[in-house]
Structures are given as structure tokens and as C-alpha cells.
Amino acid sequence: MKICPVCNQTYVDDNLNFCLTDGGTLTPFVDDAPPTVMLNRARTTQQNWENYQPLSPWENQPLQINQSYHPTPQNQPFHPGQIQGQNQTLPTISLVLGIFAIVFVCCYGGIPFGAAALVTGYLGLKNANENPIQFGGRNLAIGGIVTGVISFLISIIFFIAIIVG
């Protein structure tokens, strides 16, 4: 008997060298499982109910604490302000372009970077307002719009001042 180490499918034919499912090289199957324990007689599971005394709720019982708590998606606490998996690409690009626009305002870079920050910020803000579960970054988009508009206006003022002066 042979087994595929990739998909764990077993084959009875010892002449096969490759898995028919995924093409992995077959290895000899070695059964390392411990043998099944066989009892010579059945165990009795019935209790002697004549001497059974249930605990009353007033008796002191030891407090049992579960030490093996591992958070899973089913038992994790819900945080309403934290929604994972939101797309914040456009607002982030808007803010980065707005910062570039402010940095390059002296060499007319504020005009293209500011306009691009304004457009991507508007699109990111529109997405965040229409579908807040899928899209996030509303504050980033507002920051990108503000920095884009400020740098765009300053660049226009510099451009006009150079033409007039």
C-alpha cells in the first residue's frame, strides 16, 4: 500500500509511483497508529442511585476557570468602531498626494498633486459615505481634500504672482 504525502490519498496498487490526483511521489504507507485497546468485558456505566446525594446550590463549590481560552471569530468581542477589511486605498492615496502637493508647492507641483488629491479624496469620501461597511478612511479622504485644495490654491497664487511680477 502507498500513500501520497501531499493529499494523503492511499493506493492499493504497489506498482504506482505517482499520485493520480496531484502527481505527487507516492511513499510506502506505514501504519504508526497504536493498536486499538480491546476490553475482555463491557464496562458497567450505571451508578448506584440509592446512595446518590445531589449537591445543593448553597454548598460551596470550587470555582472552575477555563485556562485554555483561545479567541475565535465566534467568541471574540465585537468592537463597533473597528471593522476589519475595509478598503482605504483611495483616501490614503488622496492624503499622500495632498502631502506631496504641499511639499512641492514651490515648484508648481501643487497644481497636479493638489488636483489629484482633490479628485481621489472626493471619490474615497463618496465611497465611504455610500458603503461604510466595505469602504473606510473617511477622515483620510477629508484630510487629502483639505491638503489638496490648500496646496492647489497656494500654487495658483504663486503662479499668478510670478506672471504679474
Secondary structure, DSSP 8 states (H G I E B T S, - for coil): -EE-TTT--EES-TT--B-TTT--B-EE----S------SS-------GGG-----TTS-------S-----TTTS---TT--TT-B-HHHHHHHHHHHHHHHTGGGTTHHHHHHHHHHHHHHHHHHHHH-TTTB--HHHHHHHHHHHHHHHHHHHHHHHHHHH-
